Amino acid sequence: MSFLEENAELLRAKKMALFVSCQMADREKEARDKAKILYLEKVAEKYGLKPISLGFFGGFLDFHKSHGLLVDVLVRVNRNSLLKQGLDTSKVHDTRDWTNIEAWACQVAKVASNKQ
């Protein structure tokens, strides 16, 4: 977000695309659609950006690595709740679909170079 804030003026003058990689992409359609609006459309709007494409992809979580003190504490405190929600913190969770990501990147490259 700080990158977008610091570079919004430059980005508005360029062909650019935005993407998000997060675990919400692996949720039910309603939650996914809400996350797309919040994390992509609203962010682009906030900085006056007109992306040529928006990508929304699964994420990667490895609870064996630190995600910062606050997140680490929240995970430890909420471990049982996370388990009830189906998130086993003893495992790595990788919901990225690399075929989908690569296809999106190729499409963005075509649009950016006007080779449709």
N, C-alpha and C positions, 0 to 999 in steps of 0.2 A: 504494500500500500504506500509506503514511503517513496518507493521508486516511482510509482505513478504520480504521486503528489509532486515530486521534484521534477519530473520530466513531462508532465501533462501537455505543456505548450508545444514541446518538440514532437510528442507523439500525435497530437492533433493534426500535424502537418504531414504525417506519414501514413502509408498503408500499414496497418498493424492488426494483430489478432490477439485476443485474450483467451486464456484457458485457466481452469481450476482443476486441481487434482485433490480429491477429498473423499472421505468415506461416505458422504451423503449420496454420492453417485450410485452406491450399491443399495440404496433404500427403496421403499415403495415410490411409485410415480409421483404422488402428491408431495412427498418430502423432497424428492429430486427436483421437481419443478420449482418449488419454493426456494431451494438452494440456488438453482440457476439464476433466478430473478435477483436474489439477494447478493450473491457473490460475483455475478457477471454483469447482468443488465444494469443494476443499480450502481455498481462501481463504475462502469463505462459512463453512465449518465452523470454521476457525481463529478467526474473529471472532464466532461465534455468530449469524450472519445467516441469515435464512430468506427468500431472494429469491422474488418471485412469478414470476420468469422468469430464465433464464440465456441470454445471447446469445454466440455465438462466430462471429466474422467475419474475413475476410481482412484483410490489413494493407497498409501503404504504406511503401516503402523508397526513399529517394532518397540515394544515396551521394555526391552532389555537395554535400550539406548535412552539417554536422557533427552527429554523434550523441554527442558527448562525446569527450574525448581517448582514453580507453581503447578505445572501440568503433572510432574512426577508426584507431588504430594496429593493432588486431586485423584490421580489414578490409584495410589495406595489407599486412600481413604474410601474411595468408591469402588474398590475391586469387586465386592460381592454384587453390588448393583449392576456393574458392567457385565458380570457373568450372567445375571438374570436377563439382561438385554441381548445376550448372545455374543458378547465380546470377551473372549478368553484372553486375558492379558499375559498368559504364559506363552502365547503363540504369536508369530509374525502374521500380520494380515496384509495381503497384497491383492487389492481388487482392481488393479490396473489391467486394461485390455490393450496390449501393445499393438495388436493388429488394427484396432479402432483408432488408437493414437497416431500410428503411422499413416493410416488412410486420411485422417483429418489433416495432418501436417502436409501431405502431398497435395490435398485440395487447397489448402491455404497458399502453398507455393504457386499453384496454377493461377489462382485468383490474383495473387500479388504480382505475378509476372504477366497477367492478362492473356494467358494461354489456355483458355477454357475450351 
